[in-house]
C-alpha cells in the first residue's frame, strides 16, 4: 500500500507540469466558461423561452454534458491513457522505473489509478463548475430562475455515469498505450473505436453496449430519454455501466500480466 | 557466505532464437571495481539488465550479494544503483526535479537531491530543464540518480559515454573514491580497455555473449607477455646467432628483432652475447604488449 502511494505521488510529481495534468483542469474551466458566457450574453433569448427552473438547468447542464459525453470524453480518456504511459516511453524511463525497489503491481496500478484520478478530477470540476456557474448566472442575471431548483442530484448522477462508463475505454486504451510507444497506433485505434461507438450507439444496434467506446454515449442517452419524465429518477448502474466496469476489471488484470511479462529492452 | 557482490552461474539468455548471453559466470568481488569489457553488441547491456531483473533470468543463475535475484527482486534492487544505456531522465523536469522524483520513489529525504547535484557538479544547472542538458550533463545526472540511494552496488553502463576528457577524469576519480573510501562495489562496462585499465581492480572480457577472460587487472597484464626488442646491425646474422643460441625469434624487421622477455638478467646475457660476437646493439628494451591489442586479440580469435 505504501509503495502504491509513493508511486502515485511520483506520478503526480512528474506530470504536474504537463498538458495531460492541466487538461484535467483547463478543459472543464474552458468549456464551462464558454457555456456560461453563452447563457450570460444570450440571456434575453433564453429568458424569452420561459423555461421552468428544471428545464433551464437541464438545458444548461446538457450543454456541457453533451459536448463532453459525445465527443470530448472518449478523446480525453484516450489522451489520458496515452499521456501517463507516454511520459515513460518518450524519456526511455520504463527501465528506470522497473529497476526501482518497488513491486511491479504498484507501479502499474499507480499509473492506472492516476489516469482514473485525472478523469475523475476533470468530471468533478465539470459538475462543480456547472453548479457554481449556474448560481453565478443567477446573480448576474436575476431574471433567471436557477435558484428555484436544486440540480445537485442530477449533476452527480449524470457525471458519475459518464465517469463509470468511460473506464472501459480507459482500460483498453491504457493497454494499447502501454504496449505501443508511438502516438499513432493507440490514437488511431481509439479514433476509429470512438466513431464506431458513436455510430453504433446512435443507430441503436442491439450489441452496441459491447463496444467500450459506445458506452459514454449510451449512458448519457438513457439519461436524456428519462429526463422528460423525471430527471431525478434514473438509475446509475445500468447495463452499460456494468459492461464498462467489467471491461475495466478484465483489461486492468490483463494489463498487469503484460507488465509482468514486459521485457525492458 | 561468499564474497561476491555479483555472481552468475552459467547464465544463459536468449531473445527468441538469438543467443545473447551464453554460459556466463561472472564473479564480482565485494569492494572491487569490475571492468566489464566487450565490443559493442557483446551482451554487456543485456547482462546489466539481467542483473537489474529488467530481463528475467532463469532461476538460480544470478545471485546478488548471495541472494537469488528472481526470488529477492525488491530486496536486491534496494542495494543497487544503476545507469543503463542513456540515462533515464524526464526531459520536461529540471535536473533537481528528476532527483526529487527519485527521492519520492525511494522514500528518502529530498535534501539528498542537492547533495547529489553538488557531487556531480550540476548545482548551477539544477533548475534547468533536463532536456536542455548536454549529453555529458545528462550522464552526470544519470550517475547522480544511481548514487542517490547510497547503494552498495553500482552498475554503470558506459558511464563516460559522451563526456569530455575532464568529465571522464571526474567520473574515474569518483568511481575510485566510491570504491576505496565508501566500500562500494562497482561494475562498470565499457568497450574501451584504456578506460577500464585506469580504474578497475578486476576485469571481465565478454564477446558474443561469452566470457573470454576474468580476473584481476594484474592477471590480465600477465596475459600480455612482455617482449624484448633488440635494435642491432647486421640483422640477418644477428638473427641467426640468436636462434642458434636457443631463443625464439618472434618477429624480425630491417632494424629490430623481437624475442620473448624472460628476465632482466637474461636480457643482459643476450646483449653480451651479441656484443662479444661483434654486433653493435643500439638499443635493447622490454616491451609490454599493448593491452588494447591484447583485447583485440582476445575478442578477435573468438
Interface residues (C-beta under 8 A of the other chain):
Chain A: X2 X6 X7 X9 X10 X13 X14 X17 X18 X87 X90 X91 X92 X93 X95 X96 X97 X98 X99 X100 X101 X102 X103 X263 X264
Chain B: X49 X52 X53 X54 X55 X56 X74 X75 X77 X78 X80 X82 X84 X85 X86 X88 X89 X90 X91 X92 X93 X97 X100 X101 X104 X105 X106 X107 X145
